[in-house]
């Protein structure tokens, strides 16, 4: 019984130690624990709409070890390739329905060949927060259907290793009122 209590106490004390960042000898950095993709939503789900915004929400638990430096959002599936008004990209703490403080964006870029949006924060976002990124398409796709996006998070550091968080999913519908 004493031995079991000792083992349990030892394990619990290890869990209480704050997470340290993973630093490799060659300068690469990684998260200690994974950030979590909470959701990806659109403000307008009708195809062809010109006034939509897409929100990606990521939870940064307090034990991830490194602040969040960069996020990439890459369209992986969908009939149309979506284009963006990248200069209208925003970021804030909280969720789309409970917006918090604005987060400074160092740069936001869009690579049309790879269908890849890259958002870099300056300063990096510290652990223990929920972060939402808002990107604005030039318009929703012309064709309805499911559009999938790969979301990857990168920690701060000179050679950060990206961590794939999962798939964001948007569904667009044709509005038949015009036909």
C-alpha positions in Angstrom: 0.0 0.0 0.0 2.8 2.4 0.9 4.6 1.6 -2.4 1.4 2.3 -4.4 1.0 5.7 -2.6 4.6 6.6 -3.2 4.3 5.8 -6.9 1.1 7.8 -7.2 2.6 10.7 -5.4 5.6 10.6 -7.6 3.5 10.6 -10.8 1.3 13.5 -9.5 4.4 15.6 -8.6 5.7 15.1 -12.2 2.5 16.3 -13.6 2.7 19.5 -11.6 6.0 20.5 -13.1 5.5 23.2 -15.7 6.2 22.0 -19.3 9.4 23.2 -20.8 9.8 23.8 -24.5 11.3 21.1 -26.6 14.6 22.4 -28.0 16.7 20.2 -30.3 20.5 20.5 -30.5 20.3 21.8 -34.1 18.1 24.8 -33.0 14.7 23.4 -33.9 11.8 24.0 -31.5 8.6 22.1 -30.8 5.6 22.3 -28.6 5.8 20.2 -25.4 2.0 19.5 -25.6 -0.3 20.0 -28.6 -2.4 23.1 -29.2 -6.0 22.1 -30.1 -8.0 23.1 -33.1 -11.4 24.1 -31.6 -13.3 25.1 -34.7 -13.5 26.6 -38.2 -16.6 28.5 -39.1 -17.9 30.9 -41.8 -20.2 33.8 -41.3 -21.9 33.0 -44.6 -22.5 29.5 -45.9 -24.1 30.4 -49.2 -22.0 29.9 -52.3 -21.0 33.0 -54.2 -21.5 35.4 -51.3 -19.1 38.4 -51.2 -19.3 39.3 -47.5 -18.1 36.2 -45.7 -15.3 35.8 -43.1 -13.8 32.5 -42.1 -12.7 32.0 -38.4 -10.1 29.4 -37.2 -10.1 29.0 -33.4 -7.1 27.3 -31.6 -6.8 26.6 -27.9 -3.3 27.0 -26.4 -3.2 25.1 -23.2 -0.9 26.5 -20.5 1.4 23.4 -20.7 2.3 23.6 -24.5 5.8 24.9 -23.5 6.3 27.5 -26.3 4.2 30.5 -27.5 2.5 30.3 -30.8 4.4 32.1 -33.6 2.7 31.1 -36.8 -0.4 29.3 -38.2 -1.0 28.0 -41.7 -4.4 27.3 -43.2 -4.2 25.3 -46.4 -7.2 24.4 -48.6 -7.0 20.7 -49.2 -10.4 19.9 -50.8 -13.2 21.7 -52.6 -14.2 22.2 -56.2 -13.0 25.9 -56.3 -9.8 27.4 -55.1 -10.7 30.1 -52.7 -8.8 33.4 -52.9 -8.4 35.9 -50.0 -8.3 39.6 -49.3 -5.2 38.8 -47.1 -4.7 42.4 -45.9 -8.0 42.1 -44.0 -6.7 39.2 -41.8 -7.3 39.7 -38.1 -6.5 37.8 -34.9 -7.8 38.1 -31.4 -8.1 36.2 -28.1 -11.3 34.4 -27.5 -13.8 33.1 -30.0 -15.9 34.7 -32.8 -18.8 35.1 -30.4 -16.7 36.2 -27.5 -14.0 38.4 -28.9 -11.2 39.5 -26.6 -8.1 41.6 -27.2 -6.6 42.0 -30.7 -3.4 40.1 -31.4 -0.7 41.7 -33.4 0.0 40.2 -36.8 3.5 40.6 -38.2 2.5 39.3 -41.6 -0.3 37.5 -43.4 0.4 36.0 -46.8 -1.4 33.9 -49.3 0.3 31.5 -51.7 -2.1 30.8 -54.6 -0.2 27.9 -56.0 -0.4 26.0 -52.7 -3.7 27.5 -51.5 -1.9 28.4 -48.3 -2.6 31.2 -45.9 0.3 31.9 -43.4 -0.3 34.2 -40.4 2.8 35.2 -38.3 2.3 36.8 -34.9 4.5 39.5 -33.3 5.0 39.0 -30.5 4.2 35.3 -30.3 1.0 34.4 -28.5 1.7 32.9 -25.0 0.2 29.6 -23.8 -3.0 29.6 -21.8 -5.1 31.5 -24.3 -7.7 30.8 -27.0 -6.7 32.4 -30.3 -9.0 33.1 -33.3 -7.8 34.1 -36.8 -10.2 35.7 -39.2 -9.5 35.5 -42.9 -11.6 37.2 -45.6 -12.2 35.5 -49.0 -12.7 37.6 -52.1 -16.0 35.7 -52.2 -17.3 32.3 -51.2 -16.8 29.5 -53.7 -19.1 29.5 -56.8 -19.7 25.8 -56.3 -21.4 24.3 -53.3 -20.0 21.4 -51.2 -17.6 20.6 -48.5 -14.2 22.4 -48.4 -11.5 21.1 -46.2 -8.5 23.0 -44.7 -5.4 21.7 -43.0 -4.4 23.7 -40.0 -0.8 23.7 -38.7 0.6 25.6 -35.7 4.3 26.6 -35.3 6.0 27.5 -32.0 8.3 30.4 -31.5 12.0 29.8 -32.4 14.4 30.1 -35.3 13.6 26.6 -36.7 10.1 25.8 -35.5 8.6 22.4 -36.2 5.0 22.7 -37.4 2.4 20.6 -35.6 -0.6 19.6 -37.8 -3.7 20.3 -35.7 -6.3 18.8 -37.9 -8.9 19.6 -40.5 -11.2 22.7 -40.6 -14.4 22.0 -42.5 -16.7 24.5 -44.2 -19.9 23.6 -46.0 -21.3 25.9 -48.7 -24.8 25.7 -50.2 -26.3 27.0 -53.4 -29.1 29.6 -52.8 -31.7 28.6 -55.3 -33.7 31.8 -54.9 -32.0 33.3 -57.9 -32.8 30.5 -60.4 
